[in-house]
């Protein structure tokens, strides 16, 4: 017999918690993502040197978008092409600061703020995977949502590299024994 709502509102944490589809899982993941972005903001705000003012601007702009992601399948859709373009602009800004420092996989290292942002990055992957499942269940998933989630994941990685760079932290390279190693790039003469 499937679990169901008891009828006591105090025993219901979310209106759709008993759904069998992945849609509720998606909404819970985006809720968690919003919370972790808020934690990262709080951590970075405590920097006495104010080295992360631009990252705080980005994260403060980003946090409500996580709730927009949340309701963009069941609701009217609040993530748009302009939101992807905005991520793209932030991507370029942070990529420029990185300046090619990261050429391979690295182990996630850094202070609590970086680890929180890495957790957000990882959650973005779960959000995109959930969208894949929702699509496989036959529910229409707006194309912009998975594109936004994928780009956000990649952008958040860059944010961690920028924070670590400003703090003088270098992430250790990760070399996997599971995949063939690429030969080093030859320098042009």
C-alpha positions as CSV (number, residue, x, y, z in Angstrom):
1,X,0.0,0.0,0.0
2,X,1.5,3.4,-1.0
3,X,2.3,6.0,1.6
4,X,-0.2,8.9,1.7
5,X,-1.0,12.1,3.5
6,X,-2.6,11.6,6.9
7,X,-4.8,14.6,6.6
8,X,-3.0,16.4,9.4
9,X,-1.3,19.5,7.9
10,X,1.4,19.3,10.5
11,X,2.4,16.0,9.1
12,X,2.9,17.3,5.5
13,X,6.3,18.9,4.8
14,X,5.6,19.6,1.1
15,X,2.3,19.4,-0.9
16,X,3.7,17.0,-3.5
17,X,5.9,14.9,-1.2
18,X,3.9,11.7,-1.9
19,X,4.1,11.9,-5.7
20,X,5.8,9.0,-7.4
21,X,7.3,11.0,-10.3
22,X,10.8,12.6,-10.2
23,X,9.2,16.0,-10.3
24,X,9.0,16.3,-6.5
25,X,12.6,15.1,-6.3
26,X,13.6,17.9,-8.7
27,X,11.8,20.5,-6.5
28,X,13.5,19.2,-3.4
29,X,16.9,19.3,-5.0
30,X,16.4,22.9,-6.3
31,X,15.3,23.8,-2.8
32,X,18.5,22.4,-1.4
33,X,20.5,24.2,-4.0
34,X,18.9,27.5,-3.0
35,X,19.8,26.8,0.6
36,X,23.5,26.0,-0.1
37,X,23.9,29.1,-2.3
38,X,22.6,31.0,0.8
39,X,25.2,29.3,3.0
40,X,28.0,30.2,0.5
41,X,26.8,33.8,0.5
42,X,27.0,34.0,4.3
43,X,30.5,32.5,4.3
44,X,31.8,34.9,1.7
45,X,30.2,37.9,3.4
46,X,32.4,37.3,6.4
47,X,35.6,38.1,4.5
48,X,37.1,41.1,6.2
49,X,39.0,42.1,3.1
50,X,35.9,42.1,0.8
51,X,37.9,40.1,-1.8
52,X,34.7,38.4,-3.1
53,X,32.4,41.4,-3.8
54,X,31.8,40.3,-7.4
55,X,31.2,36.7,-6.4
56,X,28.7,37.9,-3.8
57,X,27.0,39.9,-6.5
58,X,26.7,36.8,-8.7
59,X,25.5,34.5,-5.9
60,X,23.0,37.1,-4.6
61,X,21.6,37.3,-8.2
62,X,21.7,33.5,-8.5
63,X,19.9,32.5,-5.3
64,X,16.4,33.5,-6.2
65,X,16.9,31.8,-9.6
66,X,17.2,28.5,-7.8
67,X,13.5,28.9,-6.6
68,X,12.7,30.0,-10.2
69,X,14.2,26.6,-11.4
70,X,12.1,24.9,-8.7
71,X,8.7,26.0,-10.1
72,X,9.6,26.1,-13.8
73,X,8.1,22.8,-14.7
74,X,5.0,22.7,-12.5
75,X,4.5,26.5,-12.7
76,X,4.6,28.9,-15.6
77,X,8.4,28.8,-16.2
78,X,10.7,31.5,-14.8
79,X,14.0,30.6,-16.3
80,X,14.5,32.1,-19.7
81,X,17.1,32.5,-22.5
82,X,18.2,35.8,-20.9
83,X,19.1,33.9,-17.7
84,X,21.4,31.7,-19.7
85,X,22.9,34.7,-21.3
86,X,23.5,36.2,-17.9
87,X,25.3,33.1,-16.8
88,X,27.3,33.2,-19.9
89,X,28.5,36.8,-19.1
90,X,29.5,35.7,-15.6
91,X,31.2,32.7,-17.1
92,X,33.3,34.9,-19.3
93,X,34.2,37.2,-16.4
94,X,35.4,34.4,-14.1
95,X,37.1,32.5,-17.0
96,X,39.2,35.6,-17.8
97,X,40.4,35.8,-14.2
98,X,41.3,32.1,-14.2
99,X,43.4,32.7,-17.3
100,X,44.0,29.0,-18.2
101,X,45.2,28.0,-14.7
102,X,43.1,24.8,-14.8
103,X,44.0,22.4,-17.6
104,X,42.9,19.1,-16.1
105,X,40.7,17.6,-13.4
106,X,41.5,18.9,-9.9
107,X,40.6,17.7,-6.4
108,X,38.0,20.0,-4.7
109,X,39.9,21.9,-2.1
110,X,39.6,25.2,-0.3
111,X,37.8,26.9,2.5
112,X,34.2,26.3,3.6
113,X,32.8,28.7,1.0
114,X,34.5,26.8,-1.8
115,X,33.3,23.5,-0.4
116,X,29.7,24.9,-0.3
117,X,30.0,26.0,-3.9
118,X,31.4,22.6,-4.9
119,X,28.3,21.1,-3.2
120,X,26.1,23.4,-5.3
121,X,28.0,22.3,-8.4
122,X,27.4,18.7,-7.6
123,X,23.8,19.4,-6.8
124,X,23.4,21.0,-10.3
125,X,24.3,17.6,-11.8
126,X,21.6,15.9,-9.7
127,X,19.1,18.6,-10.8
128,X,20.0,17.9,-14.5
129,X,19.8,14.2,-14.0
130,X,16.4,14.6,-12.4
131,X,15.2,16.6,-15.4
132,X,16.4,13.7,-17.6
133,X,14.2,11.4,-15.5
134,X,11.2,13.8,-15.7
135,X,11.6,13.9,-19.4
136,X,11.8,10.1,-19.6
137,X,8.5,9.9,-17.6
138,X,6.9,11.8,-20.5
139,X,6.5,15.2,-18.9
140,X,7.6,18.2,-21.0
141,X,10.8,19.8,-19.7
142,X,11.6,23.2,-21.2
143,X,14.9,23.0,-23.0
144,X,16.2,26.1,-21.1
145,X,16.1,24.3,-17.8
146,X,18.7,21.6,-18.5
147,X,20.9,24.0,-20.4
148,X,20.8,26.4,-17.4
149,X,21.6,23.6,-15.0
150,X,24.6,22.4,-17.0
151,X,26.0,25.8,-17.5
152,X,25.5,26.7,-13.8
153,X,27.5,23.6,-12.8
154,X,30.4,24.6,-15.0
155,X,30.2,28.2,-13.9
156,X,30.2,27.2,-10.2
157,X,33.4,25.2,-10.7
158,X,35.0,28.4,-12.1
159,X,33.8,30.4,-9.1
160,X,35.7,27.9,-6.8
161,X,38.9,28.3,-8.8
162,X,38.6,32.1,-8.6
163,X,38.0,32.1,-4.8
164,X,41.0,29.8,-4.3
165,X,43.1,31.8,-6.6
166,X,42.4,35.0,-4.7
167,X,43.3,33.1,-1.5
168,X,46.5,31.7,-3.0
169,X,45.3,28.1,-2.9
170,X,46.1,25.8,-5.8
171,X,43.9,22.8,-6.3
172,X,45.9,19.5,-6.7
173,X,45.6,17.9,-10.1
174,X,43.7,14.7,-10.2
175,X,44.9,12.0,-12.6
176,X,42.5,9.1,-12.9
177,X,43.9,5.6,-13.4
178,X,40.6,4.7,-15.1
179,X,41.1,6.7,-18.3
180,X,44.0,7.0,-20.7
181,X,46.2,10.0,-20.1
182,X,46.4,12.6,-22.8
183,X,49.8,13.4,-24.1
184,X,51.0,16.9,-23.1
185,X,50.3,19.6,-25.6
186,X,53.2,20.4,-27.8
187,X,54.4,24.0,-27.8
188,X,54.3,25.8,-31.0
189,X,57.6,27.2,-32.2
